[in-house]
């Protein structure tokens, strides 16, 4: 199951949903399922969670891939410069 964790504080989410999101012609589109430079990452539940404060976690756009393996990507985001780890 995919997970997304911000390294500085452990915030993030996990679940069956893993989407790299971009804006094309004014529409939000899925361009992949793992981190891609220029796309935001969203990881979490496919459906609404009944008793949870959040359904998914979305980052700002990926600025740089720091490390990448088959089931692991460490990256930094554009706006906050936060570092995240995505695992599959």
N, C-alpha and C positions, 0 to 999 in steps of 0.2 A: 504494500500500500504506500503510495507516495507521501512524503512529508516535506515540509518547508519550515526551516528554523532560522530565526535571526540570531546570529552568533553572540551579540553583546548582551542579550537578556533572555534568550530562549523562547521568545514569542514566535507564534506561527500556528500551523495547523497541519493535520494529516487527514487523508481520506481518499476515496476512489477518484475524486476530481483532480486532474492535473492539467492545466491549460497555460500555454504561452499565448498572450493576447496582444493584438496590435490593432490600430485604427486604419482602416482602408476605406476611402470614399465616405468618410463620416460614420462608418459602421464599425463596431467592435467585432473583430473576427479572431477565431482560434487559428494560430499558425503553427502549432506544435503541442507537444505534451511535456517538454522539458525546457529548461532555460535557454533562451536565444537572445543575443545582444539586440537591443532595441525593442524588445517585447516585455510586457509586464508578466509576472507569474501569479497564477491563482491556484491554490491547493485547498481542498476541503471536502465537504460532503456534496454528493450529487443531488440530494434533496434537502429540504429544510430540516434542521434538527429541532426536535420538539422542546428540549429543555436546556439548550445551549445558548450562550450569549453571542455566538457567531456561527455562521454556516461555512465560511471559508476565509482564507487570508490572501490578500492581493498585495503584491509589491508594486513599487514604481518601476519604470522601465529598467531593464538590465543594461548596465554601462560596460561591464567587463566580466568575462569568464576568467576566474583565477585558477581553477583546477577542474578537470573533467575526466570522469571515468564512465564506464557503462551504466552504473547505477548511482552515481554521485556527481553533483556539480556544485562547486563553491563559486559564488559570484558577488559582485557589488552592484548596487542600484544607482541610478542617475541623481535623483532629487536629494536623498538623504545620505548617500554614500554608505548606506548600511551594507553589511556583509551577511549573506545568507548561505545556507546549505540546503540543497534539494536532494532528496534520496528517493529512489524508486524501490 
